[in-house]
Amino acid sequence: MTQHRKNPIAKEIALERIEILFDQAYNNRTDPAFANRYVMLAREIAMCRRLRMPRVYRRFFCHSCHVYFVPGNNLRVRVQHGKVISTCKVCGAVVRIPIKH
């Protein structure tokens, strides 16, 4: 097996590309096919470089079906019992995020 070296320059380039792809997904949110494709490409870049998806972008897509979220269109957001509950309308996945007091 080949060893992967940690190259800080390659990491920076990958993070920049992920940022560009999520910006493109946001700009094309009216066309879900393009937005979903940009999310898939960003995930592939992160997996290829063995990076965690930046925290800013983790809540912009469904982790089970990889659909770019557009609130009201394919995402339902509710606040209950001190948690933000996000439900994907495509696959039905539920994410509960506690609210800090």
N, C-alpha and C positions, 0 to 999 in steps of 0.2 A: 504494500500500500504506500501511496505517496504521502509525504508529510506536508502539511500546510504550514507555511511560515506566517507569522503575524506581521503583516506589513502595514504600518500606520498610514501610509499614503493610499494604499488600496482601500483601507477602511474608510478614509475620508471621502474618496471618490464614490464608494458604494453608498455612503450616507447621503451624499449630494444627489446621486441618481434616484435614491428612494424619495427624497424630498421633491425632486422634479416630477416624479411619477405621481405622487399624491397631489401635487398642485394641478397636474393635468387631469387627474380623476375628479378633482373638485370643479375644474372648469367645464368638464364634460359630464356633469352629474345628471343632465337631462337625457343623455344617451347612455343607458346603463351598460350596454355592451362594451363601450370604450372604457368607462369608469372601472368596470370589473376586470377588464384586461390589464389596465394600469396597476391595479392592486395585485393581480397575479404576478406581473413582472417585478414589482417591488418586493414581493415575498420571495420570489426566486433569487433575486439579487442578495437579499439578506441571508437566505439559506446557503447559497453558494459561498458567500464570504464568511459564513458562520457568525453572523451578527444578530443581536436581538433587534427586533423592530423598535424604533424609537418610541418612547412612551407617548409622545404627542399623537402618533398615528395609530396606535394600537386599538383605539376605540372607534376608528373610522371605518372598520370593516368587520364582517362576521368571521369568527374564527373557525366555524364549522363548514360554511358553504362559500366563504371568501367573496362575499358580495359587498360592494362599496355602499355604505349606509347613507341614505337620504331620509332624514327624519320626516315622518308623516307619509312617506311613500313606501319604504320597505323597512322602516324601523318604528317601533312603538316605545316610547319612554314614559315611565311612570315613577313617582316617588311614593314609597310606602314604607312605613316602619323604620325610618332612618336609612333607607337604601334607595339608590337609583336603579330601577329595574328596566333593562333594555331588552326588548324582544324582537328578534329578526322575523319579519313577516314572510320571508322566503322559505326558511327551513324550520322556524319555530324555536331556535336556540335562545336561551335566556341567560343573561349576564346580570348578576347582582353586585353592585358596587357600594360599599358602605360610605355614608356621609360622615366626614369628620366634624366633630363639634368643637 
